[in-house]
Amino acid sequence: MEQAGGAAALSFGRGVDVRTPGMIERFRERYPDFELIPDLGSRIGSREWFRGAATCAGLCAFVYLLSPGFERPIFGSVPSAHAASADLMRAQSIAPLDKGGVTGTRLAANRLVSSLSDTPERPIIQHSVTLGSGGGLQAALARAGVARNEAATAADLIGGAMALGDLKSGTQLDLTLGRRVDKSAPRPLEKLAFRARFDLSLELVRTPTGLALNEIPIAVDHTPLRIRGRVGESLYRSARAAGAPARAVEAYIRSIATRTPIGRVGSDAEFDIIVEQARAATGEVQMGNLLYAGLTGGGSGKLQLLRWEEEGKVSWYDGSGKGERKGQMAMPASGRISSGFGLRRHPVLRFTRMHKGLDIA
């Protein structure tokens, strides 16, 4: 047992695969000295040199076969096309706008073409009409081509939603006129739309039963506009540059002038303006009256004025509740008028002369 040999385990599943050489490898093994692209500058005249020269000649011949040919010359500039070719190219392009912007070719009329007895009209016409000063809505519609009975009906429908007298001059009326029976008859009114008020838009639309009125309310935001800035060289110019409307700046200066002289307002002072503002959902903005006027710094102290309107009268009050002072007719002194204007007889000297004033006793 001591001299017995050990058992060996053999594995047959992990043998190394022997790769079969390809055709190029077998060719290189058989001809190890063969070189397809030798150096043509060495061993001139040998078999290897002629083989390389043949390879170079074959490559040059292959490139020559790929060329488009030398019978087609390359021009330095494109030659002008013939008349027939120019017509074909023009038909495939779009002409400039100054020449009508036409495209294609014009064909001659054949037997399928027939002359029209009358010029056709557009089925609908859309245009805008501006309401003039002193003119009514019905007259404006009639001038635009609407039949008088339809213009009267439209005016009655709109008058039921708002007073026709409230329509401002310059209001834009968007009209849509439909197809008419013949050229002698007026076109029917298909649609009428305009901005009646800042918060209301009206629209007349033709239905199977006739004209119908649609009221379209417009949301309006009444948040006031506040503008602040430095006085600088000019209070008016600085406020206008900050975005304040001219009417509000004029009212601001008038209200401030009742409390402090404008000439004493320093350039370092800061103005504070609050103006009524109405912003519609469609983007339009309307400015109203001045609500608040403030001025601080610049040697003028702190001035705050608030607008107060009562029974149509406007007053400005400061923080202490004092209103503005306005000029009015008043007695220069307490008492009664003892002598008026006119001729007066002197009680001592007994002569009469013109008295040009008032005596208050």
C-alpha positions, 0 to 999 in steps of 0.5 A: 500500500505504501508503494502504490501510486495515487489516482489522477482525475481527468476533466474533458469539459475544459479543453482549450479550443484550437482556432482554425487559421483563415485564408489570409493567414494561410496565404501569409504562412505559405508566402511569407515574403509576399508584399502587396504594397512594396516601396517603389523607391527601392529595389527598382526592377525587381519582381516586388517592384513590378508587383507594387507598380501594378498595384498602383496602376490598378488603384489609379485606374479604379479612381479614373473609372469613378470620375464623371468624365471630362466631356462636361466642362465646369463653368465659372458662372452659370450660363443664361437659360434658354427661353423655354427653360426659363419659362419652366423654371419660372413656373416652378417658382413664386414671383416677387410681390411686386410682380403679383406673386404668381406661380405656375403657367398660364393655360389657354382657355378651352371649351370647359371655360365659360364667361360669367354673366356678372361679377360674383360678390363676397358671401360676407363682409367684415369691417369696422365703423366708428361712431361719430360725435352727434350721430346715432347708432341707427344712422351709423349702421345705415351708413355702413350698409345695414337695412333701415329696419334691421338698424332700427331693430338693433338700436332697440335691442341695444337700447334695452341693455343701456342708454344709447346716449351713453355711447361715446363718440369714437366707439368701434363697431365691428360689423359682419354683413351676410349674403344678399339676394341681389345687388339692389338689396342691402346686406343682412346684419349677421353680427355686431360687436362693440365695447359698450362700457368699460365693464360691458361688451355687447354682441348682436348675433343672428339666430333662426328667429332673428337678432339676439343680444348677448351681454358680456360682462368684463371683470374690472379691478379697482386697486388704486395705483401708488407712485413714489419718487424723488422730486429732483429738478422738477416735480412735474417731470419726475412724477410724469417720468415715474408713470403718473398721469398728467391730470393726476400730477396737476391735481397733486401740485394744486393740492400741495400748493395750498399747504406749502409753496412749490418753490420751497420744495427741495430736490431731495423731497419724496412725493407720494401719489395714489390715483384711482385705477380701473384695470379690465380683464381684457388689458385696458386701464383707466385712470381716475382722480387723485386720492392721496398726495404726500410729500416728505423731506427736502425742507418741507416736513411731512405733508399728507393730504387725503381727498374727501368728496361730499355732495359733489364738493371736493376737499383735502384734509391732512393728518390732523383733520384740517381742511384746505383754505380757499379764497372767498368773499368776507369782511376785512374787519368785524363791524357794519358798513356805515358808508358805501360806494358812490357820491357822499356829502361831507357833513362839515365842509358841505361838498359832495364827492365820489366815495370809492370804498366802504366804511366799516363802523 
